[in-house]
């Protein structure tokens, strides 16, 4: 009876969501042979719109900006960096002055031209906000002449070139606190309608300067994973995100789209003891259990990542050991052999954590127990959290699971463990996750990690004069033979899995050339939707 009621609720929600979409104009018959009927598609990449088109909420950090906005530079599918609004640029020999020459034919979706003033405003606005974008190294921004903009940096910054591909250019004249409700950009699409919690509808920007997108309109219906799968089977959508356990579901006329990612999941483990540090965001800091390096080390060597890949990911992924796992700046030495349960237990014994009541270890009257928060609306994170907690029992560590939401979880992020995520196309996140200056600022360095040796390497990597030199220091920051922010050192995380991004969609959809996906299954696939096409002859 309960299962029947659940399925009825799923289909009712699906029907309601799809009816709302049709009322907004999505009336094309998906089975029609009329090519024009294929110029509109419906997708579901989850039940929320991450970052909600607002740069201050991190819109742009995961390659999604180019749907609605322009940036100075952009990344190709091969992760090469080329010009976008900037037609060319130069860097001074000391690496401190970056000069960009801009195109003069870019227009916002309201018809107004994009100018150097808009670029200057966008960067200065995010620098001043300072919550999510680390732009404090920018000393000055000037406009020496029309269609030219110059950035003066306090010191060389090796990750700046990557940030230049992410920061969205917004119109100075129209940006305010309500911007996310009506974002104005110069990208290929514009937001026609956004019904929070229901759908977002996008249409072609009439002032787009480049090749017109094949799909004139697309709609993201906001559905959870189960409801999205039901909608797919009912023929109400054209493409969905499929959590790994759904990836092998067969739907007539559909196929699996699978892409490798550096999108990792794991446990954040607060690094300091309670009441030893004050947080600038006012949230409590420190944890009596996870601040013990023996606990963090035992989890890293004792948990079985391959088993999580097998059971939670259904084989669609790999074990993960770092937030930069698999990238050119990752130190592969840190890919350790795990599931060493006996060794983990010996380590805990030597550190004074003795088996106590109910098989839970204790030390100095403190139980080896801590809270693990996870977002209840994310089934993948939920499954990883449950599996990790179950495995930790073999180590005498009690992980208490707490289903929550991101508004609450940010307030717990310095004192409790979170089922955390990461993965970007550059090393900025590794820096922000481990440098003490970023502790307590939004989602950066939530554990309050502070290792002076690692900090020195991070700063050398940031000010390096070449990619090769920067990568050398990024790797040393992870492990230099003695210490490092890694599984071999004093890592304030226990990274567990790197999962493939899997989607189910109509076989006629061509999603173009996809790069290795970064964190976020949603915008990772959609980032180039303006390049998608419909192939009637697809098999």
C-alpha positions as CSV (number, residue, x, y, z in Angstrom):
1,X,0.0,0.0,0.0
2,X,2.8,2.4,0.9
3,X,4.6,1.7,-2.3
4,X,1.5,2.2,-4.4
5,X,0.8,5.6,-2.7
6,X,4.4,6.6,-3.3
7,X,4.2,5.8,-7.0
8,X,0.9,7.7,-7.3
9,X,2.5,10.7,-5.6
10,X,5.5,10.5,-8.0
11,X,3.3,10.5,-11.1
12,X,1.1,13.2,-9.8
13,X,4.0,15.5,-9.2
14,X,5.4,14.7,-12.6
15,X,2.1,15.5,-14.2
16,X,1.8,18.8,-12.3
17,X,5.3,19.8,-13.3
18,X,4.9,18.9,-17.0
19,X,1.5,20.6,-17.1
20,X,3.1,23.8,-15.9
21,X,5.7,23.5,-18.5
22,X,3.1,23.1,-21.3
23,X,1.2,26.2,-20.0
24,X,4.4,28.1,-20.6
25,X,4.4,27.1,-24.2
26,X,6.2,23.8,-24.4
27,X,3.6,22.2,-26.7
28,X,5.8,20.5,-29.3
29,X,5.1,16.9,-30.0
30,X,8.2,15.0,-29.1
31,X,7.4,12.2,-31.5
32,X,6.6,14.4,-34.5
33,X,8.7,14.1,-37.7
34,X,8.4,17.8,-38.2
35,X,12.0,19.2,-37.7
36,X,10.6,22.4,-36.1
37,X,9.1,20.3,-33.3
38,X,12.7,19.4,-32.3
39,X,13.7,23.1,-31.9
40,X,12.5,23.0,-28.3
41,X,13.5,20.5,-25.6
42,X,12.8,19.9,-22.0
43,X,15.4,18.7,-19.5
44,X,15.6,17.9,-15.8
45,X,19.0,18.2,-14.1
46,X,17.7,18.2,-10.6
47,X,15.2,19.9,-8.3
48,X,17.0,23.2,-7.9
49,X,18.8,25.7,-10.0
50,X,22.3,25.9,-8.6
51,X,23.6,29.5,-8.2
52,X,20.4,30.9,-9.6
53,X,22.2,33.1,-12.3
54,X,23.7,35.3,-9.6
55,X,27.5,35.8,-9.6
56,X,27.5,36.5,-5.9
57,X,26.0,33.0,-5.4
58,X,28.9,31.5,-7.4
59,X,27.2,31.6,-10.8
60,X,30.0,31.0,-13.3
61,X,32.4,29.0,-11.1
62,X,31.5,25.7,-12.8
63,X,31.5,26.7,-16.5
64,X,27.8,27.5,-16.6
65,X,28.2,31.3,-17.2
66,X,28.4,31.0,-21.0
67,X,24.7,30.0,-21.2
68,X,23.6,33.5,-20.2
69,X,26.7,35.6,-20.0
70,X,30.0,36.4,-21.7
71,X,33.4,36.2,-19.9
72,X,36.7,37.7,-20.8
73,X,38.1,34.3,-21.7
74,X,36.6,30.8,-22.0
75,X,37.6,27.1,-21.9
76,X,37.3,24.8,-24.9
77,X,36.2,21.2,-24.7
78,X,39.9,20.3,-24.5
79,X,40.3,22.8,-21.6
80,X,42.4,25.2,-23.7
81,X,41.8,28.8,-22.9
82,X,40.7,31.2,-25.7
83,X,39.2,34.6,-26.0
84,X,35.5,35.3,-25.4
85,X,34.7,39.1,-25.0
86,X,38.5,39.6,-25.1
87,X,39.8,39.2,-28.6
88,X,43.4,39.1,-27.3
89,X,45.4,39.9,-24.3
90,X,49.0,40.4,-23.0
91,X,50.7,39.8,-19.7
92,X,53.6,41.9,-18.5
93,X,57.0,40.1,-17.9
94,X,56.5,40.3,-14.1
95,X,53.0,38.7,-14.4
96,X,51.3,41.6,-12.6
97,X,49.7,43.5,-15.5
98,X,47.1,41.9,-17.7
99,X,45.8,44.0,-20.7
100,X,42.7,42.9,-22.7
101,X,41.5,44.2,-26.0
102,X,37.7,43.8,-26.3
103,X,35.3,43.1,-29.1
104,X,32.9,46.0,-30.0
105,X,29.9,43.9,-31.2
106,X,28.8,42.1,-28.0
107,X,25.3,43.1,-26.7
108,X,23.3,42.3,-23.7
109,X,19.9,40.7,-24.1
110,X,18.2,44.1,-23.7
111,X,20.1,45.4,-26.8
112,X,22.6,47.5,-24.9
113,X,26.3,47.2,-25.8
114,X,28.8,45.3,-23.5
115,X,31.6,47.7,-22.5
116,X,34.8,47.8,-20.6
117,X,32.9,49.6,-17.8
118,X,30.7,46.5,-17.4
119,X,33.8,44.3,-17.1
120,X,35.3,46.6,-14.5
121,X,32.1,46.8,-12.5
122,X,31.7,43.0,-12.6
123,X,35.1,42.3,-11.1
124,X,35.1,45.1,-8.6
125,X,31.6,44.1,-7.4
126,X,32.7,40.5,-6.8
127,X,36.0,41.6,-5.2
128,X,34.1,43.8,-2.8
129,X,31.5,41.1,-2.0
130,X,34.4,38.7,-1.2
131,X,32.1,35.9,-0.1
132,X,32.8,33.3,-2.8
133,X,35.2,34.9,-5.3
134,X,38.8,35.3,-4.2
135,X,39.8,38.4,-6.1
136,X,41.6,40.3,-3.4
137,X,44.9,40.1,-5.3
138,X,43.6,42.6,-7.9
139,X,45.1,45.9,-7.0
140,X,43.5,48.1,-9.7
141,X,41.4,47.9,-12.8
142,X,41.6,50.7,-15.4
143,X,40.3,51.5,-18.8
144,X,43.2,53.1,-20.7
145,X,41.2,53.5,-23.9
146,X,37.9,52.4,-25.5
147,X,37.6,48.6,-25.8
148,X,40.6,48.0,-23.6
149,X,40.8,47.1,-19.9
150,X,43.8,46.6,-17.7
151,X,44.2,44.6,-14.5
152,X,47.1,45.4,-12.1
153,X,47.7,42.6,-9.6
154,X,49.4,42.8,-6.2
155,X,51.5,39.8,-7.3
156,X,51.5,37.2,-10.0
157,X,48.5,34.8,-9.8
158,X,48.8,31.5,-11.5
159,X,45.0,30.7,-11.3
160,X,43.9,34.1,-12.5
161,X,43.7,33.0,-16.1
162,X,41.2,30.3,-15.1
163,X,39.1,32.8,-13.1
164,X,38.9,35.0,-16.2
165,X,36.9,32.1,-17.9
166,X,34.4,32.1,-15.0
167,X,33.5,35.6,-13.9
168,X,30.3,36.6,-15.7
169,X,30.1,40.1,-17.2
170,X,26.9,41.8,-15.9
171,X,25.5,45.2,-17.0
172,X,26.6,47.9,-14.6
173,X,23.5,49.9,-15.3
174,X,21.1,47.1,-14.4
175,X,22.7,45.1,-11.7
176,X,21.1,45.2,-8.3
177,X,19.9,43.0,-5.4
178,X,17.2,41.6,-7.6
179,X,19.4,40.6,-10.5
180,X,18.8,36.8,-10.2
181,X,15.1,37.4,-10.8
182,X,15.8,38.9,-14.2
183,X,19.5,38.3,-15.2
184,X,20.7,40.3,-18.2
185,X,23.7,38.9,-20.0
186,X,25.3,38.7,-23.4
187,X,25.3,34.9,-23.8
188,X,23.5,32.9,-26.4
189,X,20.3,32.4,-24.3
190,X,18.3,34.6,-22.0
191,X,16.1,33.7,-19.1
192,X,12.5,34.1,-20.3
193,X,10.8,32.8,-17.1
194,X,11.8,31.4,-13.8
195,X,9.2,29.9,-11.5
196,X,11.2,29.0,-8.3
197,X,10.9,25.3,-7.4
198,X,9.1,24.5,-10.7
199,X,10.9,25.5,-13.9
200,X,13.2,27.8,-15.8
201,X,12.6,28.7,-19.4
202,X,15.3,29.9,-21.8
203,X,15.0,31.4,-25.2
204,X,17.6,32.6,-27.7
205,X,19.1,36.1,-27.0
206,X,18.0,38.2,-30.0
207,X,21.3,40.1,-29.8
208,X,23.6,37.1,-29.6
209,X,26.6,37.9,-31.8
210,X,27.6,34.4,-32.8
211,X,26.0,31.4,-34.5
212,X,22.4,31.0,-33.5
213,X,21.7,28.0,-31.3
214,X,19.9,25.1,-32.9
215,X,17.4,24.8,-30.0
216,X,15.4,28.1,-29.9
217,X,13.9,27.3,-26.5
218,X,14.7,24.9,-23.7
219,X,13.0,24.3,-20.3
220,X,14.5,22.9,-17.2
221,X,11.7,21.4,-15.1
222,X,12.8,21.1,-11.5
223,X,12.2,17.4,-10.5
224,X,13.9,15.1,-8.1
225,X,15.7,12.1,-9.5
226,X,12.8,9.6,-9.1
227,X,10.2,12.0,-10.5
228,X,12.5,12.8,-13.4
229,X,12.9,9.2,-14.3
230,X,9.1,8.8,-14.2
231,X,8.7,11.8,-16.5
232,X,11.3,10.3,-18.9
233,X,9.4,7.0,-19.1
234,X,6.2,8.9,-19.7
235,X,7.8,10.9,-22.6
236,X,7.4,14.3,-20.8
237,X,11.1,15.2,-21.0
238,X,14.0,14.8,-23.5
239,X,17.0,14.5,-21.1
240,X,17.5,13.9,-17.4
241,X,20.3,13.5,-15.0
242,X,20.3,9.9,-13.9
243,X,21.9,9.0,-10.6
244,X,24.3,6.0,-11.1
245,X,21.7,3.5,-9.9
246,X,19.4,4.7,-12.7
247,X,22.1,4.8,-15.4
248,X,21.4,1.4,-16.8
249,X,17.6,1.8,-17.0
250,X,16.4,1.1,-20.6
251,X,13.9,3.6,-22.1
252,X,12.8,3.0,-25.8
253,X,14.4,5.5,-28.1
254,X,16.8,6.8,-25.4
255,X,20.4,6.2,-24.6
256,X,22.9,6.6,-21.8
257,X,25.2,9.7,-21.9
258,X,28.2,9.1,-19.6
259,X,31.1,11.5,-19.0
260,X,34.2,11.2,-16.8
261,X,34.4,13.9,-14.2
262,X,36.7,15.2,-11.5
263,X,33.5,15.6,-9.3
264,X,34.4,14.1,-5.9
265,X,32.4,13.3,-2.8
266,X,33.7,12.8,0.7
267,X,33.6,13.8,4.4
268,X,34.8,17.2,5.6
269,X,36.6,16.8,8.9
270,X,37.0,19.9,11.1
271,X,40.7,20.4,11.7
272,X,40.8,22.3,15.0
273,X,39.6,21.7,18.5
274,X,36.5,23.4,19.7
275,X,36.7,27.0,21.0
276,X,40.3,27.5,19.8
277,X,39.5,29.7,16.7
278,X,37.0,32.4,16.0
279,X,35.2,32.4,12.7
280,X,34.6,35.5,10.7
281,X,31.2,34.2,9.7
282,X,30.2,33.8,13.3
283,X,29.6,30.0,13.1
284,X,31.0,27.6,15.7
285,X,34.4,26.2,14.9
286,X,36.1,22.9,15.9
287,X,35.4,19.3,16.7
288,X,36.9,17.3,19.6
289,X,36.9,14.1,17.6
290,X,37.8,15.0,14.0
291,X,40.5,17.4,15.1
292,X,42.6,14.3,16.1
293,X,44.7,13.4,13.1
294,X,44.5,9.7,14.1
295,X,40.7,9.8,13.4
296,X,41.2,11.4,10.1
297,X,44.0,9.1,9.1
298,X,42.0,6.0,10.2
299,X,39.1,7.0,8.1
300,X,41.2,7.7,5.0
301,X,43.0,4.3,5.2
302,X,40.2,2.2,6.6
303,X,37.2,3.0,4.5
304,X,36.7,1.0,1.3
305,X,36.3,3.4,-1.6
306,X,36.0,0.7,-4.3
307,X,33.1,-0.8,-2.4
308,X,31.3,2.5,-2.4
309,X,31.9,2.9,-6.2
310,X,30.5,-0.6,-6.7
311,X,27.4,-0.3,-4.4
312,X,26.5,3.4,-4.6
313,X,27.8,4.3,-8.1
314,X,26.9,1.0,-9.7
315,X,30.4,1.0,-11.1
316,X,30.0,4.4,-12.8
317,X,33.0,6.1,-11.2
318,X,36.4,5.6,-9.4
319,X,37.8,5.9,-5.9
320,X,38.9,9.5,-5.1
321,X,41.7,10.7,-2.8
322,X,41.8,14.5,-3.4
323,X,39.7,17.5,-4.4
324,X,42.0,17.7,-7.4
325,X,41.8,14.0,-8.1
326,X,43.1,13.1,-11.6
327,X,44.0,16.6,-12.6
328,X,47.4,17.6,-13.9
329,X,48.2,19.3,-10.5
330,X,47.2,16.3,-8.5
331,X,50.0,14.3,-6.8
332,X,49.3,10.6,-7.7
333,X,51.4,9.4,-4.8
334,X,48.4,10.2,-2.6
335,X,46.3,7.5,-4.2
336,X,46.8,5.1,-1.3
337,X,45.7,1.5,-0.8
338,X,42.6,1.7,1.4
339,X,40.3,-0.7,3.3
340,X,43.3,-1.3,5.7
341,X,40.9,-1.9,8.6
342,X,43.4,-3.7,10.8
343,X,46.1,-1.0,10.4
344,X,43.5,1.7,11.0
345,X,42.4,0.1,14.3
346,X,46.1,-0.3,15.4
347,X,46.6,3.4,14.6
348,X,43.6,4.4,16.8
349,X,44.7,2.1,19.6
350,X,48.2,3.7,19.7
351,X,46.6,7.2,19.6
352,X,44.6,6.3,22.8
353,X,41.3,5.6,21.2
354,X,40.1,2.5,23.1
355,X,37.1,0.3,22.4
356,X,34.3,1.3,24.8
357,X,30.6,0.9,25.1
358,X,28.7,-0.6,22.1
359,X,32.0,-1.0,20.2
360,X,32.6,2.7,20.0
361,X,36.1,4.0,20.8
362,X,36.7,6.5,23.6
363,X,39.6,8.7,24.6
364,X,39.8,11.0,27.6
365,X,36.1,10.5,28.2
366,X,35.2,11.5,24.7
367,X,33.5,9.0,22.4
368,X,34.8,8.6,18.8
369,X,31.5,9.9,17.5
370,X,30.6,12.9,15.3
371,X,27.7,14.2,13.3
372,X,27.7,13.9,9.5
373,X,25.3,16.3,7.7
374,X,24.0,15.6,4.2
375,X,21.4,17.3,2.0
376,X,18.3,15.1,2.0
377,X,17.3,16.3,-1.5
378,X,20.5,14.7,-2.9
379,X,20.1,11.0,-3.2
380,X,23.7,10.3,-4.2
381,X,25.2,12.2,-1.2
382,X,22.6,10.4,1.0
383,X,23.7,7.0,-0.2
384,X,27.4,7.9,0.2
385,X,26.8,9.1,3.7
386,X,24.9,6.0,4.7
387,X,27.6,3.7,3.3
388,X,30.5,5.6,4.9
389,X,28.8,5.6,8.3
390,X,28.2,1.8,8.0
391,X,31.9,1.2,7.1
392,X,33.2,3.3,9.9
393,X,31.6,1.0,12.5
394,X,34.4,-1.5,11.8
395,X,36.9,1.1,13.0
396,X,34.9,1.8,16.2
397,X,33.9,5.2,14.9
398,X,30.3,6.3,15.3
399,X,29.1,8.6,12.5
400,X,25.7,10.1,13.3
401,X,23.8,10.9,10.1
402,X,21.7,14.1,10.0
403,X,19.6,14.9,6.9
404,X,19.5,18.6,6.4
405,X,19.6,21.4,3.8
406,X,22.4,23.8,2.7
407,X,21.1,26.8,4.7
408,X,21.6,24.8,7.9
409,X,24.7,23.0,6.8
410,X,26.7,26.2,6.2
411,X,26.2,27.0,9.9
412,X,27.5,23.6,10.9
413,X,30.4,23.5,8.4
414,X,33.2,24.4,10.8
415,X,32.1,22.2,13.7
416,X,30.6,19.1,12.1
417,X,31.3,16.8,9.2
418,X,29.5,17.4,5.9
419,X,29.1,15.1,3.0
420,X,31.1,17.5,0.9
421,X,31.9,17.9,-2.8
422,X,34.4,19.5,-5.1
423,X,36.2,19.4,-8.4
424,X,37.1,22.2,-10.8
425,X,39.1,22.7,-13.9
426,X,41.9,24.6,-12.1
427,X,43.7,24.5,-8.7
428,X,41.9,27.5,-7.2
429,X,39.7,25.3,-5.1
430,X,42.6,23.4,-3.7
431,X,44.1,26.7,-2.6
432,X,40.9,28.0,-1.1
433,X,40.2,24.7,0.7
434,X,43.6,24.7,2.5
435,X,44.9,28.3,2.9
436,X,44.2,29.8,6.4
437,X,43.4,33.2,4.9
438,X,40.2,31.7,3.4
439,X,38.9,30.0,6.5
440,X,35.3,31.0,7.4
441,X,34.6,32.8,4.2
442,X,31.6,31.1,2.6
443,X,32.4,27.5,1.5
444,X,36.2,28.0,1.4
445,X,38.4,26.2,4.0
446,X,35.4,25.2,6.1
447,X,37.6,22.9,8.2
448,X,39.9,25.7,9.3
449,X,42.9,23.7,8.0
450,X,46.3,25.4,8.8
451,X,49.6,23.7,8.0
452,X,52.4,26.3,7.7
453,X,54.4,24.1,5.4
454,X,51.4,23.5,3.1
455,X,50.6,27.3,3.2
456,X,54.1,28.1,2.0
457,X,53.7,25.7,-1.0
458,X,50.3,27.1,-1.8
459,X,51.7,30.6,-2.0
460,X,54.6,29.6,-4.2
461,X,52.2,27.8,-6.5
462,X,50.0,30.9,-6.7
463,X,52.8,33.2,-7.6
464,X,54.6,30.8,-9.9
465,X,55.7,32.2,-13.3
466,X,54.7,29.1,-15.3
467,X,52.1,26.3,-15.2
468,X,54.9,23.7,-14.8
469,X,56.3,25.6,-11.7
470,X,52.8,26.0,-10.3
471,X,52.0,22.3,-10.6
472,X,55.2,21.4,-8.9
473,X,54.2,23.4,-5.8
474,X,50.6,22.2,-5.9
475,X,51.9,18.6,-5.7
476,X,54.3,19.4,-2.9
477,X,51.5,21.0,-1.0
478,X,49.8,17.6,-1.1
479,X,52.9,15.6,-0.1
480,X,56.5,16.6,0.1
481,X,57.7,13.3,1.7
482,X,57.0,14.5,5.2
483,X,53.8,16.4,5.3
484,X,51.0,17.7,3.1
485,X,47.2,18.2,2.7
486,X,46.6,14.6,1.5
487,X,45.9,11.0,2.5
488,X,49.6,10.7,3.3
489,X,49.6,13.9,5.5
490,X,47.1,15.6,7.6
491,X,44.2,15.9,5.2
492,X,41.1,17.6,6.7
493,X,38.8,15.6,4.4
494,X,38.2,11.9,3.6
495,X,37.5,12.0,-0.1
496,X,35.8,8.8,-1.2
497,X,34.5,8.7,-4.8
498,X,34.9,10.4,-8.2
499,X,31.7,9.6,-10.1
500,X,30.9,9.7,-13.8
501,X,28.2,12.1,-14.7
502,X,25.4,10.0,-16.2
503,X,22.3,11.1,-18.1
504,X,19.5,9.5,-19.9
505,X,18.2,11.3,-23.0
506,X,16.6,10.9,-26.4
507,X,19.1,9.3,-28.8
508,X,18.6,12.0,-31.4
509,X,20.2,14.7,-29.1
510,X,23.8,15.6,-29.9
511,X,25.4,17.3,-26.9
512,X,28.6,18.2,-28.7
513,X,32.1,17.6,-27.5
514,X,32.1,17.5,-23.7
515,X,35.2,18.2,-21.5
516,X,36.0,16.2,-18.4
517,X,33.1,17.4,-16.2
518,X,33.8,19.5,-13.1
519,X,31.7,19.5,-9.9
520,X,27.9,19.8,-10.6
521,X,26.2,17.3,-12.8
522,X,23.6,19.9,-13.8
523,X,25.5,22.8,-15.5
524,X,28.3,20.5,-16.5
525,X,26.2,19.0,-19.3
526,X,24.2,22.1,-20.0
527,X,27.2,24.5,-20.2
528,X,27.3,24.2,-24.0
529,X,23.6,23.7,-24.7
530,X,23.9,26.4,-27.4
531,X,26.0,23.8,-29.3
532,X,23.5,21.0,-29.0
533,X,21.6,19.7,-32.0
534,X,19.0,17.2,-33.0
535,X,20.1,14.4,-35.3
536,X,17.1,12.7,-36.9
537,X,19.4,9.9,-38.3
538,X,20.9,9.0,-34.9
539,X,20.9,5.3,-34.1
